[in-house]
Amino acid sequence: MRHPRRPLALLLALVCFVGLTAAFAQSSSASPRSEATSAEHDHDHDGDHDEDHDHDEDHDDHGHAEGVAGTRLLVAEANGATLLVLDLASGAELARFGTPGPGTVHQLPDPQLAVVVHRDDDRVTFVHSGLTEIDHGDHADLVEGLPYVLQTLNVGRRPTHVFARGNDLAFFNEGDGSVAWFDRRLLGVSLDYVALEGREPGAGTVAVQGRHAYLGVERTGTVAVVERSGATVATFEGCPGVDGQAPWASGVAFGCSDGVLLVEARSGGTFAAHKVGNPAGSTEGARVGTLVSDPGSAILIGDFGQGIALVDPMARSLTPVALSASPVAMGFAEAGEVLIVLAADGLLHALDPASGAVLRSVAVVEALASGDPRPTMTVLGEHVYVADPLHSEIVEVHVDAFEVERRLGIPFAPGGLAGFAIGGAALH
């Protein structure tokens, strides 16, 4: 299904109208939550505010607001079906949406978009920032429109794992082991995607590199390399409990219960795999179950017990690094030059990804206790945003200063986060 093309004049008129509408809505709002938003979305969040938090000082930093003009934050309700979008310059709520059910939020490479996966409802929701730009050749004007839900789709049974890198976006469906593979450039234009049949139902993961998808199946401990046509070109065993993946320059790494499996694409369309085992003396039960990578870093990072693992695919090595507590969330900042780790003791760390050395640390949330909702984080430009579900707050930390700059109160316990921005465009 494709939407008809619209004349350029009509499109520009629509962009301008949306921008003016957003500007009027923001100027008419006397509080972070506008009356229009409250009327259109009648949700009861009284149970989320057991404590009264004072956030007045968080909204008066005009110098800070100028630094983040045009950036927004998507926040999902923990164990709920509500999404909201915050304007990070003012802390104001710009939009609120109902969704098919609770979901996990995934930051996409294009900061215009984010995706929320509703695993138990067999749906995924794509959210657009509402930000657009008008190119004037020597500069680009930023137009701040209203955020909106781009589309909600059924991509398969129990979508669980998400891969997003470059123009590739793929969902692994644990209900049948199938994969839905999108070209993100077509989102909003076409509902089409490549559907790869599943090997079997159950836990697994997916990564995409070039013309191939790499599928890990937990029960069999195997990784298959599959073409877009669905043809399997290679299968590798020896990765028990396969979970977590991250691409590197010429292949994809998969977390195993006893190490990491490096699957590499070679010349001539062939593939090879090399297993890097857990180092001798590793803590019992320690394993890599989550992996993150960045084009700016030659080192992949995995969780590993009460710390992380530095995975060097070229040297075929796995080096554990102890931290203050086990990692809860990880991501890269500064074009891959800094690793950000949120630990279970509530500390946020900035590390050198090459050595694992802790460069800076700051306390952002309370230590995670058994049964507590897990905090999440996302990196957006020069800032890290941490969701604090215990206090219904979003904590903002500057990557360089590594200090808490703001705590933004929201009307429910926050779950996943994703940032929105358009680089290079300026308000006019």
Secondary structure, 3 states (H helix, E strand, C coil): CECCCCCHHHHHHHHHHHHHHHHHHHHCCCCCECHHHHHHCCCCCHHHCCCCCCCHHHHCCHHHHHHCCCCEEEEEECCCCEEEEEECCCCCEEEEEECCCCCEEEECCCCCEEEEEEHHHCEEEEEECCEEEEECCCCEEEEECCCEEEEEECCCCCEEEEEEECCEEEEEECCCCCEEEEEHHHCCCECCCEEECCCCCCCEEEEEECCEEEEEECCCCEEEEEECCCCEEEEECCCCCCCCEEEECCEEEEEECCEEEEEEEEHHHEEEEEEEECCCCCCCCCCCCCEECCCCCCCEEEECCCEEEEEECCCCEEEEEECCCCEEEEEEEHHHCEEEEEECCCEEEEECCCCCCEEEEEECCCCCCCCCCCCEEEEECCEEEEEECCCCEEEEEECCCCCEEEEEECCCCEEEEEEECCCCCEEC
